[in-house]
C-alpha cells in the first residue's frame, strides 16, 4: 500500500510541474473580411416649404396695388415715393403652379404683405418674403386682392358680359366706360366718329381718354363730375398706344408702340424713352416714372433724368413694377417674381 501511495504522489507532481504539451496553429490561412456596405435608407427626408406669414393689412391707406394698373381708376399711380438709391434683390420666387410651366405674368398686384402674379390664364399668391401660398387657374375675367383678408377674389367692377375691347375705370362710385365710338360717364355719353382706345382717371376726377381719329392719336381730358369742356392734346400721327395713360400729379405718361412719352398737364412734351418696354410703366407719388424694360428698372424724373434702380443678368422683365407699403418693389420676369429691397 505504501508503495502505491508513493507512485500516485509522483504521478501528480509530474502533472502539475512537467512540461506542457506543444500547441500547433491550424493549417488554415486567416483573412480579414470587410463588413458589407450599408444599404441606402428607404426613408426620404422631405424639406418642408416655409410657412407663410399671416396676412397683415397695410398700415398706410392707399399704399396697396390690388388691381391691374394699381387702382380702380387705372391710373398706374403708386402712393409711395420713388427710391433714390440702387436696390438689391431680397428674394426671387418661381412662378410655376406645381409641375406646370411658369405662368406668363402680365401684372403684379400687392396689398399688405401679399403679392399676386397675374397671367391671362392663372395667378399665384405669395407673401412678401417670397413664400408661395396658393395658385389657381383664372375663374373670372378679372381678379383683385381683397384688402381686408388678403385673399384673391373676382373683381366685380367689370361685368363678365362686357366685350373684350371695352375699358372701364371707376372713381368714387362713378364708372367710365370707353368702347369703339363712345365714352360713357355714368348716364352721359360722348359719341362720334372716333375710336376710344383706353381710359384712366386722375386724382382730380378727370377721365383721360386715348382717342384715335383717322391716323391721329390724341388724349382727351373729360371731367367726370360735370359737363365741363373737354381738353384735347395731340400725340402724333400713325402712333399706337399701349394700355391706359399713366397719371401722376403733374405728369401724364403715355406708352406708345415705339417708346414712352411724358407730358405736362398743359400738354408740353417733357421727355421720351425709346422703345416699347418689355414690362411696363407705373408712376410714383413724386412723379417718377418707373420703367421695367429688358433686365432693368429705371426711375425717370420730370426732367427726363434716369436712375437705374435694379438690374439682373439673363432675364427679361414682363410686368410693370409696383411698390408696396413697406417700400418693397415687386416685378415679374419670365420665370420668377422678384422682391427688390432698398
Steps between C-alpha positions, in 0.01 A plus 500: 500500500774740589667434164171584318463835681853605408433414139179715491681796661774491238241485223318808636825698518572424135152625400543838674860599429599302194538642153177611322398329180596679177225699325461525121336778288222369281603442138260775385586853364311772691360787288328813634170562318364859467147549631226527231426854377211681663182485301346839414216601725151456360382807697492819287547825687263762361591864555191687609398815316539802727174607655358828376451794732143571614333773300560854621318788337692810399559753774474797263179555306534497122838324481351183349489403132213249516408509129678527164620857436518547880158661562137467394566827314760311286737793550807282584577752777675367809464666837868445584789727400768371263816348651803720440766230543573169333310205643600140570309185423368375835348184349364345184221243488404265213174578321419135421181335619611158621674315218349723232714752310533847650201721429561803280422788734341822374466684833607484862235593757590592858308556824640488851755219511354320200600504131331333205653431160212505251501348154226462244418144610619466862629680809746420782481655848809566717582670825754780483784272610454302180317201649238361264157470660262398225441496128206435273374518148297811422131449574395860435591749225672722758625456857616718788646466850245551773663757728319376809598133474790487254311241293478496122142570391308578182501868405133589467580849367499346153186315396579157349284567193690810389678468165877464517564837334299691763721674759369605842634736766320587825533798734299548819219281372483658153592274210648613168474254210662550162429287196522559128343839427374590847609620841238422765517681835220387726186590305685731263631391163742671263466352154651574160729385223793398716647189657528516880798277581547516877429705811640591842372747760731738689473603865298811403227291341595566138470214254802483270391324182730389220318563174581427137339700218623385163877475540514758781554387858385740773439520874163636611448627855135470605382617847274222625300699754363762258447594137808722498706551184709214366875553460669354191876441463655363182748214541596457135405323180535131437573421865340216694448516876556204732286494816339792679677831568716509816395791717718674756418819685675726249597256223315287246689209346386317188646165387518480121600221267843659453572654840382675816416872493435733798293819481421783738136563593503775236602254229868597474733211423741441790705195395488175307647153538569314178354154444194322633580376856492123548333534840314828531481828688362631829536844661584588860354759736788738413446457124788269415410258223614146583581314180562123489682438174724208409690402814487846663271719707546872439361799688451810282426844650303783333815632334582164345789413734530123538611296802559126465330348804578135431618262231584131471663290227323240290139600558230714340249693711138454389284706741480863611679545834300579814613610847312379808446680828829370643700639208558159338503518120332205331543403135476177302734356240426205274548243776512682837340757723775730632499692829735800487592671828650847548 
